[in-house]
Amino acid sequence: MPTSVRQATHHDHSSTRHRQHRGTAWSRAGAIAAVSLARGRSTAHKRADGRAKWLNVVQGGENTADIAVWWDAVKWFRRGGWALAGSAGGKGGLGNMLRTLLMMRDDGAFDAGQDWVHVLGVSTTTWAVLLSAIQRALRRFNPVLRVSFDSSSPFQTGGRYEEIALTPELTNDPKTWAIKTELAPQSRLHADPTKLLSFPYAQSPVGRQLMLHHLSVRDGIWDQRNFDSISNALITNHNVWVYLDAMKQANDLAAARDAGRVPALLLECLAFIEDVLEREDGMSMVDGNSRLLDAVAASGYKASSPSITEFK
């Protein structure tokens, strides 16, 4: 793990040619990229002492042509790696992400020194397995490359919504790969420490130690909530463990190619990923298998899947 991982972008004067070649796409993605690049310039130069990895964000919106415009504007800035967001990341679906990675590969984005690819805002077991497959494929170009991802879901569910994350069953039915939640048990009747009521979710180390009076600590009849901030922290601790443990279990099952525990389409996608990212005809392969890719991890945007020409 690097000492510090930061996201940075920088201005490229050659980007003016993209305004001519990409027309209206520049007016949106190019203008936004230009602002980010200008703001990142001074910060990056002042802190370019080599002690930190700067992850250059590759962004995209509903118009997937924006991804190529954005990439053309920022691809020269290479200080350790990349971060994928919007339609270039998990929200764009697996097909868009693979197209983005192929475009970046062709520009040497994963050469030695560019050792990190971070995907913003994903936290499902399916994406955990897909990103592990992407990491294995990209390590053919850079053996030390790391793919990571992040999400606020365990913290939002525990700290904001006071919900308990449940360990998924993980069978070959895709529905069992979802990390579901339930409202945490909360009552002023639980606040009595003489009533030793066990926390009913023993799926984490902290969950196995908790009693209900550890969470419901306010017992006034006018208290709107029986939890306090420590209660929320304990629930969040449980949720983080459940998420991390679920990701590990999912990756172990996928690595074993366990057809009884991994959905068939997901297994097919994993094999496809490890093949397509080193193929010269990768873009056309992604286009030809869009139905499979969308079935496993579809775009969160309403726009239809892009064509290969949008990434040229």
Sequence and secondary structure as in RCSB ss.txt:
>XXXX:A:sequence
MPTSVRQATHHDHSSTRHRQHRGTAWSRAGAIAAVSLARGRSTAHKRADGRAKWLNVVQGGENTADIAVWWDAVK
WFRRGGWALAGSAGGKGGLGNMLRTLLMMRDDGAFDAGQDWVHVLGVSTTTWAVLLSAIQRALRRFNPVLRVSFD
SSSPFQTGGRYEEIALTPELTNDPKTWAIKTELAPQSRLHADPTKLLSFPYAQSPVGRQLMLHHLSVRDGIWDQR
NFDSISNALITNHNVWVYLDAMKQANDLAAARDAGRVPALLLECLAFIEDVLEREDGMSMVDGNSRLLDAVAASG
YKASSPSITEFK
>XXXX:A:secstr
  S EEE     GGGHHHHHHHTHHIIIIIHHHHHHHHHHHHHHHHT SSSSEEEEEE   SSTHHHHHHHHHHT
T  BEEEEE GGGSGGGHHHHHHHHHHHHHHTTTTSTT  EEEE S   HHHHHHHHHHHHHHTTT TT EEEE 
 SHHHIIIIIS EEE      SSGGGGS  EEE    GGG  TTS  B S  SSHHHHH BHHHH     TT S 
S  HHHHHHHHHHHHHHHHHHHHHHHHHHHTT TTTS HHHHHHHHHHHHHTT TTHHHHHHHTHHHHHHHS  S
SSS    GGGG 
